[in-house]
Amino acid sequence: EEYSIDVPYYYRTDTLAALFRRNAKKSQDLLAVLERMGYRASRTHFHPAGIRTDAGIDDLRHAF
């Protein structure tokens, strides 16, 4: 599933939370929100808190 999302990078939910000054979300909760928004999203094997998505940074902020 992760490899079907054609982006060369991933995000860490803890890093995003610090960037957006929000409480950290569970990866599975954030993935569910992104998918409801119409984006492809999955966990990544690189890091336990890592996600891969085709959503842009503004939409990630909105998802938080």
N, C-alpha and C positions, 0 to 999 in steps of 0.2 A: 504494500500500500504506500509506503514511504517513497518508493522509487517512481511511482506514477505521478508525483508532483514534481514538475520539471523546473525546479529552482536550485541554484547552486549553494544555498545557505540554509541555516536553520536558526530558530530563536530559542532562547532559554526563558522559561516563564518567570524565573526569579529575577533575571536581568530586566525583562520587560516591566515587571512590577516596580522595580527601583526606578527605571526610566520614567514611567508614568505616575510615580508616587502613589501607587495603589497597593492594596494587600495582594499577595501572591495568590493566584488561582491554581487549582489542580489542573494538570495538563488535560485530563479527560473533560473537565468542565469547559475549558477554553476551546478545545477542539469541537465540542458540541455547539457552542455559540457560533464559531466560525462557519461550521457546516450549515447551520440554520440561516446564516447570512448569505449563503450561496458559494462559499469558498471551499476548495479542497484543503484538507488538513489531516495530518497524522502525527503520531509520535515518531521520534527519530532514535536510531540506535546509538547516536553519538553521545548522548547525555540523558540521564533519567528525567530531567526537567525540560528536555528539548522537544520542540515541535517544528514541523515543516509545513508551510502553507503558501498558497499563492496570493494571500491577502497582503495588501500594502500596510505600511506602518500606521497610517491614519485609521484604517479599519481595525487593526490590532488594538489600537488605543480605544476605539469605540467598543470593541468586544470585552475589554477589561471593565 
